[in-house]
Amino acid sequence: MSDITNGAVAREFHFTGQDFERIRKLIHERAGISLSVAKQDMVYSRLARRLRATGLRTFAEYLSRLERGDQVELEAFTNSLTTNLTAFFREPHHFPLLAEHVGKLGHRPVALWCSAASTGEEPYSMAMTMVDLFGSFTPPVHILATDLDTSVLQKAREGEYPLERLEKMPDEAVRRFFLKGPGVREGHARVRQELRDMITFRQINLLDESWPMRGPFDAIFCRNVMIYFDKPTQYKVLQKFVPLLRPEGLLFAGHSESFYHAGDLFRSRGKTVYELAPEARLRAHRGA
């Protein structure tokens, strides 16, 4: 059955305002994402693929299946609506700041968390930064890389990327950190095994009541994630970051994100880098 939106665009599946509201409720509950009305066409396009894959004929049928608790399809639904825009050394000003911060810690084991790893470019960029800082492919650093989307995490674990994804990196860096040739598909390059060994990839939902890791972390990257959460959801996530950071730890946010509504938890150091607020630092110190 086709549907017509705005009197012009014919749709393969009937899609109503009520369907959209049910989707908004589900994705907010599962991933904290607040969908605006302007996202209706995007939502239809991404979920229409799931209707075709499941053989269902209407969004109402599909949503009923989700609401009955089909865990396999709920995961596919969440993966479909999760945005995974990323790049190597995206927002490049953060990586020298990370190196400066870690360099002040001495050579004790360093723990970093990339909380929205997507297809892996961000945690691998963190790993490359640590290799350069310590002058070794086996620095005393471990990186936890997590994401809600299981499909992108699998790509991140594989560490293989089309060559065009590396075009903005210096040629010297590509030669040092990536491998081509036997065992790598034509037109692709794979991250060196030493970098992959530095990183543990895990599926984690930032909205879960508890997280399996204990910390403490010297820095947490949570970039371009909070923009999809409303302010109360952001605050809850930031609250849970506090006990996982070392007292001197840093939180790196995306260029369009600000946490001034959580001033009791974090204060800005500029350039979308945050440190624990004094009271939160005291609590973190007691737990360290």
C-alpha positions as CSV (number, residue, x, y, z in Angstrom):
1,M,0.0,0.0,0.0
2,S,1.4,3.4,-1.0
3,D,1.1,6.6,1.0
4,I,1.4,10.2,-0.2
5,T,3.2,12.8,1.8
6,N,2.7,16.6,1.2
7,G,0.5,15.7,-1.8
8,A,3.5,14.8,-3.9
9,V,5.8,11.9,-2.8
10,A,4.4,8.4,-3.2
11,R,5.6,6.0,-0.6
12,E,5.9,2.3,-0.7
13,F,4.6,1.8,2.8
14,H,1.7,3.6,4.7
15,F,3.4,5.9,7.3
16,T,1.3,8.0,9.6
17,G,1.9,10.7,12.2
18,Q,0.9,8.1,14.8
19,D,3.5,5.7,13.5
20,F,6.2,8.4,13.8
21,E,5.2,9.2,17.4
22,R,5.5,5.5,18.3
23,I,8.9,5.5,16.7
24,R,10.0,8.6,18.6
25,K,8.9,7.1,21.9
26,L,10.7,3.8,21.2
27,I,14.0,5.3,20.1
28,H,14.0,7.7,23.0
29,E,13.5,4.9,25.4
30,R,16.2,2.7,23.8
31,A,18.9,5.2,22.8
32,G,17.9,8.6,24.3
33,I,17.6,10.1,20.8
34,S,15.1,12.9,20.6
35,L,13.8,13.0,17.0
36,S,12.4,16.2,15.7
37,V,9.4,16.4,13.4
38,A,11.8,17.4,10.6
39,K,13.3,13.9,10.7
40,Q,10.2,12.1,9.4
41,D,11.5,11.5,5.9
42,M,14.8,10.2,7.3
43,V,13.1,7.9,9.6
44,Y,10.8,6.5,6.9
45,S,13.7,6.0,4.5
46,R,15.8,4.0,7.1
47,L,13.0,1.9,8.5
48,A,11.4,1.1,5.1
49,R,14.5,-1.1,4.6
50,R,13.6,-3.0,7.7
51,L,10.0,-3.6,6.5
52,R,11.4,-5.0,3.3
53,A,13.9,-7.2,5.2
54,T,11.2,-8.6,7.5
55,G,8.5,-8.9,4.8
56,L,6.1,-6.8,6.8
57,R,3.6,-4.7,4.9
58,T,2.9,-1.7,7.2
59,F,4.7,0.4,9.8
60,A,1.9,-0.5,12.2
61,E,2.7,-4.2,11.9
62,Y,6.4,-3.5,12.3
63,L,6.0,-1.3,15.4
64,S,3.7,-3.9,17.0
65,R,6.5,-6.4,16.5
66,L,9.0,-4.1,18.2
67,E,6.6,-3.3,21.0
68,R,6.2,-7.0,21.7
69,G,9.9,-7.1,22.5
70,D,11.5,-8.7,19.5
71,Q,15.1,-8.2,20.6
72,V,16.8,-9.0,17.3
73,E,14.6,-6.5,15.4
74,L,14.9,-3.9,18.2
75,E,18.6,-4.0,17.7
76,A,18.2,-3.6,14.0
77,F,15.8,-0.8,14.5
78,T,18.2,1.0,16.8
79,N,21.1,0.5,14.5
80,S,19.0,1.9,11.6
81,L,18.3,5.2,13.5
82,T,21.8,5.7,15.0
83,T,23.8,8.3,13.1
84,N,27.4,7.2,12.5
85,L,29.2,10.1,10.9
86,T,32.8,9.9,11.7
87,A,36.3,10.4,10.3
88,F,40.0,9.9,11.3
89,F,41.1,12.9,13.4
90,R,37.8,14.5,13.2
91,E,37.9,17.8,15.2
92,P,41.7,17.6,15.0
93,H,42.4,20.1,17.8
94,H,41.4,17.6,20.4
95,F,44.2,15.1,19.7
96,P,47.2,17.4,20.6
97,L,45.2,18.3,23.8
98,L,44.8,14.6,24.6
99,A,48.6,14.1,24.1
100,E,49.4,17.1,26.3
101,H,47.1,15.8,29.0
102,V,48.5,12.2,28.9
103,G,52.0,13.5,28.7
104,K,51.6,15.1,32.1
105,L,50.6,11.8,33.8
106,G,54.0,10.1,33.6
107,H,54.4,6.7,32.2
108,R,51.9,4.8,34.4
109,P,49.3,2.8,32.6
110,V,46.8,5.1,30.9
111,A,43.1,4.3,30.4
112,L,41.0,6.1,27.8
113,W,37.4,5.6,26.8
114,C,35.9,6.4,23.5
115,S,32.1,6.2,24.3
116,A,30.8,6.5,20.7
117,A,33.3,4.6,18.6
118,S,31.1,4.1,15.5
119,T,33.2,2.4,12.8
120,G,36.4,2.9,14.7
121,E,38.1,6.0,13.2
122,E,38.0,7.9,16.6
123,P,39.5,5.3,18.8
124,Y,42.1,4.5,16.2
125,S,43.0,8.2,16.0
126,M,43.4,8.2,19.8
127,A,45.7,5.1,19.5
128,M,47.8,6.8,16.8
129,T,48.1,9.9,19.0
130,M,49.4,7.7,21.9
131,V,51.9,5.9,19.6
132,D,53.3,9.3,18.6
133,L,53.3,10.5,22.2
134,F,55.2,7.5,23.6
135,G,57.3,6.9,20.5
136,S,56.3,3.3,20.6
137,F,53.7,1.0,19.0
138,T,53.2,-0.6,22.4
139,P,52.6,2.4,24.7
140,P,51.2,1.8,28.3
141,V,47.8,2.7,27.1
142,H,44.5,0.8,26.9
143,I,41.5,2.3,25.0
144,L,37.9,1.1,25.6
145,A,35.8,1.8,22.6
146,T,32.0,1.4,22.9
147,D,28.9,2.0,20.8
148,L,25.3,1.2,20.8
149,D,25.3,0.0,17.2
150,T,26.6,-3.5,16.9
151,S,27.0,-3.4,13.1
152,V,29.5,-0.5,13.2
153,L,31.4,-2.1,16.1
154,Q,32.0,-5.1,13.9
155,K,33.5,-2.9,11.2
156,A,35.6,-1.1,13.9
157,R,37.0,-4.4,15.1
158,E,38.0,-5.4,11.6
159,G,39.9,-2.1,11.2
160,E,39.7,-2.1,7.4
161,Y,38.8,1.1,5.5
162,P,38.4,2.2,1.9
163,L,41.5,4.2,0.8
164,E,39.4,7.3,0.2
165,R,38.7,7.4,4.0
166,L,42.4,8.0,4.5
167,E,42.9,10.8,1.9
168,K,43.0,13.6,4.5
169,M,45.7,11.9,6.5
170,P,49.4,12.7,5.7
171,D,50.9,10.0,3.5
172,E,53.6,9.3,6.1
173,A,50.9,8.6,8.7
174,V,49.1,6.2,6.3
175,R,52.4,4.3,5.7
176,R,53.1,4.0,9.4
177,F,49.7,3.0,10.7
178,F,48.0,1.1,7.9
179,L,48.8,-2.1,5.9
180,K,47.9,-2.8,2.2
181,G,48.6,-5.9,0.1
182,P,48.1,-9.6,0.9
183,G,45.1,-10.2,3.0
184,V,43.6,-6.8,2.5
185,R,40.9,-6.1,-0.1
186,E,41.9,-4.1,-3.1
187,G,41.2,-0.4,-2.6
188,H,41.3,-0.9,1.2
189,A,43.9,-0.6,4.0
190,R,43.9,-2.2,7.4
191,V,45.0,-0.6,10.7
192,R,48.2,-2.2,12.1
193,Q,47.7,-5.0,14.5
194,E,49.5,-3.1,17.3
195,L,46.9,-0.4,17.2
196,R,44.1,-2.9,17.2
197,D,45.7,-4.6,20.2
198,M,45.4,-1.4,22.2
199,I,41.6,-1.2,21.9
200,T,38.8,-3.3,23.3
201,F,35.5,-2.9,21.5
202,R,32.3,-3.4,23.4
203,Q,28.6,-2.8,22.9
204,I,27.2,-0.4,25.5
205,N,24.1,1.7,25.7
206,L,24.8,5.0,27.4
207,L,21.2,5.0,28.7
208,D,21.6,1.7,30.7
209,E,21.2,2.1,34.4
210,S,24.7,0.7,35.0
211,W,27.7,0.1,32.8
212,P,30.0,-2.9,33.1
213,M,33.3,-1.0,33.2
214,R,34.8,0.4,36.4
215,G,37.4,2.9,35.4
216,P,38.9,5.2,36.4
217,F,39.7,6.7,33.0
218,D,42.2,9.5,32.3
219,A,40.0,10.9,29.5
220,I,36.6,10.2,28.0
221,F,35.7,11.1,24.5
222,C,31.9,11.6,24.1
223,R,31.8,13.6,21.0
224,N,28.7,14.4,18.8
225,V,26.5,12.1,20.8
226,M,24.8,14.4,23.3
227,I,23.3,16.5,20.5
228,Y,20.8,13.7,20.0
229,F,19.8,13.7,23.7
230,D,17.5,16.1,25.5
231,K,19.0,18.0,28.5
232,P,17.7,15.7,31.2
233,T,19.2,12.7,29.4
234,Q,22.5,14.5,28.9
235,Y,22.6,15.2,32.6
236,K,22.0,11.6,33.6
237,V,24.8,10.4,31.3
238,L,27.2,13.1,32.6
239,Q,26.4,12.1,36.2
240,K,27.5,8.6,35.4
241,F,30.8,9.8,33.8
242,V,31.9,11.5,37.1
243,P,32.8,8.4,39.1
244,L,34.5,6.9,36.1
245,L,37.0,9.8,35.6
246,R,40.1,10.3,37.6
247,P,40.0,13.6,39.5
248,E,42.3,15.2,36.9
249,G,40.6,13.5,34.0
250,L,39.2,15.3,30.9
251,L,35.9,14.9,29.0
252,F,36.1,15.7,25.3
253,A,32.8,16.8,23.7
254,G,31.7,17.6,20.1
255,H,32.1,21.1,18.6
256,S,28.3,21.9,18.8
257,E,27.8,20.5,22.4
258,S,27.9,22.4,25.6
259,F,27.3,21.2,29.2
260,Y,26.6,24.5,31.0
261,H,23.4,23.0,32.3
262,A,25.6,20.5,34.2
263,G,27.9,23.0,35.8
264,D,27.8,21.2,39.1
265,L,29.4,18.2,37.3
266,F,31.7,19.6,34.7
267,R,33.3,23.0,33.8
268,S,34.7,24.1,30.5
269,R,38.4,24.4,29.8
270,G,37.7,25.7,26.4
271,K,37.8,24.1,22.9
272,T,34.9,21.7,24.0
273,V,37.1,20.1,26.6
274,Y,35.7,19.7,30.2
275,E,37.1,18.9,33.6
276,L,35.3,17.9,36.7
277,A,33.7,20.7,38.7
278,P,35.3,21.1,42.2
279,E,32.6,19.2,44.1
280,A,32.5,16.5,41.5
281,R,36.3,16.3,41.6
282,L,36.2,15.8,45.3
283,R,33.7,12.9,44.9
284,A,35.9,11.4,42.2
285,H,38.9,11.7,44.5
286,R,37.2,9.9,47.3
287,G,36.3,7.1,44.9
288,A,39.7,7.0,43.2
